[in-house]
Amino acid sequence: MKNVLILFFAVFISANAYALDLQQAKDQGLVGEANSGYVAVVTSTASNEVRQLVSSVNNHRKERYKKIAVSHGLTSSEVGHLAYQKAVDKTKPGNYYQNAAGRWIKK
């Protein structure tokens, strides 16, 4: 029984070590900065893990945008647009972002 528990925890810890973060997903060309100020999946064949990552990041951004919008008298959409401009400036070479027409561009 002890060996089973040790194996279980070893597998659990290993799985967490391999969990994808946002920058890794961007570096792999799976995720990019969308022109809305949120992140989006770049390919149609993204895994559930990537889709969950995008959802989690976007939920966090949505909450932040709401707070910023209220404190500055803007709409969340306006905050998202401003955030998009900053995100594109910070996008690393080789990572993707969307242009105004919605086309993915590799920086």
WODA-V462101 format. One record per helix or strand of 3 or more residues. SS is the DSSP state (H for helix, E for strand). FROM is the first residue (numbers start at 0). TO is the last residue. Records with the same first field share a line. If there is no record, write none. Layout:
# WODA-V462101
SS: FROM-TO ; FROM-TO
This chain:
# WODA-V462101
H: 1-16 ; 21-26 ; 47-71 ; 75-89
E: 30-32 ; 38-40 ; 95-97 ; 103-105
